[in-house]
Amino acid sequence: MYAVKQLHLPATASFAGVVLNGGLQFIFSPIMGALSDKLGRIRIMLGASIVMGVATCPIFAWLQAPPTVASLVVLQAVAGILKAAYSGPMPALMSEIFPTRVRSTGLSIGYALGVTLFDGFAPTIVEAFIHLTGDKLAPSYYVLLAVVLLGASLVIVACRVRNACIEHSTSPGISLAT
């Protein structure tokens, strides 16, 4: 929608970018999930969030000056790999956060709210931001807001896990190091 309406790129290029993004997520999500088993879920996810936060505005600015199919493809490829670094470890982290007796409910509600608010309404929110501000970089601000919320959530989870481990003098199942 954004590539076609705002950047005036062909719809086929926009579709190809989305397919590339999804394909890279399909390939890299299991790799990132396995890597998180070795390095720690929060470490991988927080690292991806930081890179997304730092890279989002410059990549969107580069995409617009001038918009080309090649720059769109690069943006989608980078976004696909970074999203895989976040979404690969996420199911395991979410299942580790919730106690067994409420795990399915917690996962279902958390996932449904996140997908609905940040994915489902994204095109409408971005279009409204562009319309209100006249700034074609509005999608980068939306992504940046999501990344800040994700990063803050991960820091809160890491602190809670550490505090719980200190209180119970146990080894953390989830930590920045494991």
Steps between C-alpha positions, in 0.01 A plus 500: 500500500773748605733412213223542245308799642783708644810396307320433172676170446334220303264273691696197377816638664313558824364145491843355417649689797237357734562148366876545546447628855280205588736252336796631698298480820411140412868414454654702783241463780598141585868593478450791738289283730781243515755776556289629789525155662875555518533877555174587675164609369505849645853563376406410139167683508635812672791511256257483208286773658800729542614448141144561376477815708830639373447399136131576444504874427818496286373205294163665439673827406725311257193326355344836416798672343406408227269198538615204291402137481856406602485710818158354585638147460799580725270652763272195493797261522653681799160522669433130440827390659462737797142392557614136491753581772210620710226257404718187502566502876165662591281187534748336737540819706125548526448141611773540763341817637161348583440235767372169361146544635442823297752452220254447213278788610795735550656410166170531316408837645852641465536385142150607394538849648845551352404386151174694503644828627838505327446297182130519425459874537847595375401601145212714626707663773790571265270652237340717770847612622599591143174684442523695827868589477567498127821313587569191289738379772199434726532121461846518653359682803238229543765227478721696740215528751438125478872429542523722809200320654652161414837595648342638817294182537810284466686702762205465739488124443876470556477699825207295628678175423816616675304621804308172520824303479661710772196458727492123450878456467451299183664496165300700244332312217478827313775755521719726295776242526318173444 
